Amino acid sequence: MKLYYNPRSRAAIAKWALDECRAGYELVHVDLQKREHKTPEFLRINPAGKLPALVDGAAQVFENAAICLYLAEKFPQAGLAPLPSSAERGRFLSLVVYSVAQVEPSMGDSLLKQETPPSRGWNDFETVKTVVEGELGGGPWLFGEQFTMADIMVGSMFMWQRLWGVKTGRPALEAYVDRLQARPYAMRMGQEHR
Ligand SMILES: N[C@@H](CCC(=O)N[C@@H](CS)C(=O)NCC(=O)O)C(=O)O
């Protein structure tokens, strides 16, 4: 497998997912300054011209959420998703999608100090934080003792916010970010890979 990657990008999320799977993979460094992500070759892998992208033989996957779901299926032994037959599967898929459909855009509004009108497809960030707190419950992870790709997707958003020096104002979410960052393979955005 090849991960098209730059440490100063959201590709750090996909790298974390690969590492949690203990997958063998090659990092293909993409120079954003040189706009290597806009070349015809790269656009054939990710037509959006963004990082990350994963190539696994003939399979090409772009968007972090899709990469996480793809890897959870490919490496079932890593236990990073509730089984398809499990009652938790629906909540799992919902939370992975929620991370990009609601957590990320509402966080963007909040960082930019913009209001989130009800006509948008996502709630305001305070509501989103309340939803995530509720889903986390007593933790330690979104599915109790089972760490999953939903933690990588939802958690990385809050880790990213912390990188901006912004606190959530929610002690349970701060403790969750601390636990996520303590994982050996946790995303280290902005740092060269280990
Ligand atoms: N929703 C996408 C976001 C990807 C994304 O925005 N990547 C940024 C880097 S953090 C990028 O490649 N930006 C370069 C550009 O658009 O020119 C995902 O999670 O995969």
The ligand as an SDF file (V2000), in Angstrom:
LIG
                    3D

 20 19  0  0  0  0  0  0  0  0999 V2000
  -11.8490   15.9280    3.7770 N   0  0  0  0  0  0  0  0  0  0  0  0
  -10.5220   15.6520    3.2950 C   0  0  0  0  0  0  0  0  0  0  0  0
   -9.6670   16.8720    3.5050 C   0  0  0  0  0  0  0  0  0  0  0  0
   -8.3710   16.7970    2.7430 C   0  0  0  0  0  0  0  0  0  0  0  0
   -7.6490   18.1210    2.7580 C   0  0  0  0  0  0  0  0  0  0  0  0
   -8.2500   19.1870    2.9000 O   0  0  0  0  0  0  0  0  0  0  0  0
   -6.3240   18.0780    2.5790 N   0  0  0  0  0  0  0  0  0  0  0  0
   -5.5480   19.3010    2.5260 C   0  0  0  0  0  0  0  0  0  0  0  0
   -4.3540   19.2110    3.4670 C   0  0  0  0  0  0  0  0  0  0  0  0
   -4.8140   19.2480    5.1570 S   0  0  0  0  0  0  0  0  0  0  0  0
   -4.9580   19.5010    1.1400 C   0  0  0  0  0  0  0  0  0  0  0  0
   -4.5410   18.5600    0.5080 O   0  0  0  0  0  0  0  0  0  0  0  0
   -4.8890   20.7620    0.7250 N   0  0  0  0  0  0  0  0  0  0  0  0
   -4.1850   21.1330   -0.4610 C   0  0  0  0  0  0  0  0  0  0  0  0
   -5.0280   21.8690   -1.4500 C   0  0  0  0  0  0  0  0  0  0  0  0
   -6.2480   21.7820   -1.3900 O   0  0  0  0  0  0  0  0  0  0  0  0
   -4.4320   22.5150   -2.2960 O   0  0  0  0  0  0  0  0  0  0  0  0
   -9.9380   14.4390    4.0310 C   0  0  0  0  0  0  0  0  0  0  0  0
  -10.1550   14.3050    5.2310 O   0  0  0  0  0  0  0  0  0  0  0  0
   -9.2880   13.5880    3.3900 O   0  0  0  0  0  0  0  0  0  0  0  0
  1  2  1  0
  2  3  1  0
  2 18  1  0
  3  4  1  0
  4  5  1  0
  5  6  2  0
  5  7  1  0
  7  8  1  0
  8  9  1  0
  8 11  1  0
  9 10  1  0
 11 12  2  0
 11 13  1  0
 13 14  1  0
 14 15  1  0
 15 16  2  0
 15 17  1  0
 18 19  2  0
 18 20  1  0
M  END
$$$$
